[in-house]
Amino acid sequence: MLADMARATATATAAAGDTALTGSGRFLSWPNAITTGRTGAAVVVGAAALAQHSATLLITAYAVYWLGDAVDGWLARRLDQETRAGAVFDVVGDRASCAVLASGLIVLRPELWPAVAVFLLQFMVVDCLASLAFLHWPLRSYNYFDRVDRLVWQLNWSPVAKVVNTVPVVVVAGVDALLPALAIAVAQLALKLWTAQRIWQLMAPLRPAQRPD
């Protein structure tokens, strides 16, 4: 199994020499400017929602976050300005936004804290590590992870997976449905733990062999 993964990884790494090269472009770019703006706006509006216990401000902050996250990625691809630094910045910006916005959910719907807590553990820790694993290979971002493992990419970073993995638990939590929200959050955590374990297996053949004492 690991031998097959090693061969697939080697093939993917060799094939990554065209559109998924290690980006060396400028950090100062329109996509990164949008990431900066949408992160700052989402955090500020989200903090205001926390302070004022405002559902309207929280919804606005989520809209800014989701729309900005879609636009910066689309623009980076459109302008051919994808870089590894930009991809890391996007991951960090997502977590900064979600930390504040999820806190707003807890303030407005305190009875939903178990579902939100599981979501935060999944998104802030496990998914963060998985999303940054692309740095182990010569890829611009996790959007190209299909070159390493197509199943992992399909379940985590394909266009459909990005929506399914972030939106449902927030929407369900927003309508005061604790058990469905908790079930979705736990399922997402299980998926991310499986993803992390599979990526670790993929990385294992590339790690230097341990020397005997």
C-alpha positions in Angstrom: 0.0 0.0 0.0 2.7 2.5 1.0 4.8 1.4 -2.0 1.9 2.3 -4.3 1.5 5.6 -2.5 5.2 6.3 -2.9 5.0 5.6 -6.6 2.0 7.8 -7.0 3.6 10.6 -5.0 6.8 10.4 -7.1 4.8 10.5 -10.3 2.8 13.5 -9.0 5.9 15.3 -8.0 7.5 14.8 -11.3 4.3 15.9 -13.1 4.1 19.1 -11.0 6.5 20.8 -13.3 4.0 22.8 -15.3 1.0 24.6 -13.8 1.7 23.6 -10.2 5.2 24.7 -9.8 6.4 26.2 -6.6 5.3 29.7 -7.0 7.9 32.5 -6.8 5.6 35.4 -7.7 5.2 38.5 -5.7 3.4 38.5 -2.4 2.0 41.9 -3.2 -0.8 41.1 -5.6 -4.5 41.7 -6.1 -5.6 38.3 -4.7 -3.6 38.8 -1.5 -5.0 42.3 -1.2 -8.5 40.8 -1.3 -7.5 38.2 1.3 -6.2 41.0 3.5 -9.4 43.0 3.0 -11.9 40.3 3.5 -10.0 38.9 6.6 -9.8 42.3 8.2 -13.4 43.1 7.4 -14.7 39.7 8.6 -12.8 40.0 11.9 -13.8 43.6 12.6 -17.5 43.1 11.7 -17.5 39.7 13.6 -16.0 41.4 16.6 -18.7 44.0 16.5 -21.3 41.3 16.3 -19.8 39.7 19.4 -19.8 43.0 21.3 -23.3 44.0 20.3 -24.8 40.4 20.2 -26.0 41.2 16.7 -27.1 38.4 14.4 -27.3 40.8 11.5 -23.6 41.8 11.9 -22.6 38.2 12.2 -24.4 37.2 9.0 -22.8 40.1 7.3 -19.4 39.0 8.5 -19.9 35.5 7.3 -21.0 36.8 3.9 -17.9 38.9 3.6 -15.7 35.9 4.6 -17.3 33.4 2.2 -17.6 35.8 -0.7 -14.1 37.2 -0.3 -12.7 33.7 0.1 -14.2 32.7 -3.3 -13.1 35.9 -5.0 -9.5 35.9 -4.0 -9.0 32.3 -5.1 -10.8 32.9 -8.4 -8.8 36.0 -9.1 -5.4 34.3 -8.3 -6.2 31.7 -10.9 -7.6 34.2 -13.4 -4.5 36.4 -13.2 -2.1 33.5 -12.8 -0.9 34.9 -9.5 -1.1 31.7 -7.4 1.8 31.4 -5.0 2.6 29.2 -2.1 2.9 32.2 0.2 -0.5 33.4 -1.0 -2.0 29.9 -0.3 -0.6 29.9 3.2 -1.9 33.4 3.7 -5.4 32.2 2.6 -5.3 29.4 5.1 -4.3 31.7 7.9 -7.0 34.3 6.9 -9.7 31.6 6.9 -8.8 30.6 10.5 -8.6 34.1 11.8 -12.1 34.8 10.3 -13.6 31.5 11.6 -12.2 32.0 15.1 -14.1 35.2 15.5 -17.3 34.2 13.6 -17.6 30.9 15.4 -17.3 32.7 18.7 -20.2 34.9 17.6 -22.3 31.8 17.0 -21.6 30.7 20.6 -22.5 34.1 22.0 -25.8 34.2 20.0 -26.6 30.5 20.4 -24.8 29.3 23.6 -26.8 26.0 23.6 -25.0 25.1 20.3 -21.5 25.3 21.8 -20.7 21.5 21.5 -21.2 21.6 17.8 -19.2 24.8 17.4 -16.4 23.5 19.6 -16.1 20.3 17.5 -16.1 22.4 14.3 -13.3 24.7 15.7 -11.2 21.7 16.6 -11.7 20.3 13.2 -11.1 23.5 11.2 -8.6 25.3 13.3 -6.3 22.3 14.1 -6.8 19.2 12.0 -7.9 20.8 8.7 -5.3 23.5 9.1 -2.5 20.9 9.2 -4.0 19.0 6.3 -4.4 22.2 4.3 -0.7 23.1 4.7 0.5 19.7 3.8 0.8 20.7 0.2 4.1 22.4 1.2 5.7 19.0 1.4 5.4 18.8 -2.4 6.2 21.2 -5.2 2.6 22.4 -5.4 1.3 26.0 -5.4 -1.6 25.1 -3.1 -3.9 22.4 -1.9 -6.0 23.1 -5.0 -3.5 20.9 -6.9 -3.4 18.1 -4.4 -5.1 15.8 -6.9 -1.7 15.4 -8.4 -0.7 13.6 -5.2 -3.9 11.9 -4.1 -7.1 12.5 -6.1 -9.4 11.0 -3.4 -8.1 13.3 -0.7 -8.5 16.3 -3.1 -12.1 15.3 -4.0 -13.2 15.0 -0.4 -11.4 18.1 0.9 -10.5 20.7 -1.8 -12.6 20.1 -4.8 -15.1 23.0 -5.4 -18.0 20.9 -4.0 -16.0 19.7 -1.0 -15.0 23.3 0.0 -18.7 24.2 0.2 -19.8 21.0 1.9 -17.0 21.1 4.5 -17.6 24.6 5.7 -21.2 25.8 5.1 -23.6 23.1 6.4 -22.6 23.1 10.1 -22.9 26.9 10.3 -26.2 27.0 8.5 -27.7 24.2 10.7 -26.3 25.8 13.8 -27.9 29.1 12.8 -31.4 27.6 12.9 -30.9 26.2 16.4 -30.6 22.5 15.4 -28.0 21.2 17.9 -28.1 17.5 17.1 -27.9 17.8 13.3 -25.1 20.5 13.7 -23.2 18.2 16.1 -23.6 15.2 13.8 -22.3 17.2 10.8 -19.3 18.6 12.9 -18.4 15.1 14.1 -18.6 13.7 10.6 -16.3 16.5 9.3 -13.8 15.9 12.1 -13.8 12.2 11.2 -13.1 13.0 7.6 -10.3 15.4 8.5 -8.7 12.9 10.8 -8.8 10.3 8.0 -7.3 12.9 5.6 -4.5 13.7 8.0 -3.7 10.1 8.5 -3.7 9.4 4.7 -1.5 12.4 4.0 0.9 11.2 6.7 1.1 7.9 4.9 1.8 9.7 1.6 4.6 11.7 3.3 6.2 8.7 4.9 8.0 7.4 1.9 9.5 10.8 1.4 10.8 11.1 4.9 14.5 10.1 5.5 14.7 6.5 6.8 15.5 6.3 10.4 18.9 5.1 11.1 19.4 2.2 13.6 21.1 3.1 16.9 
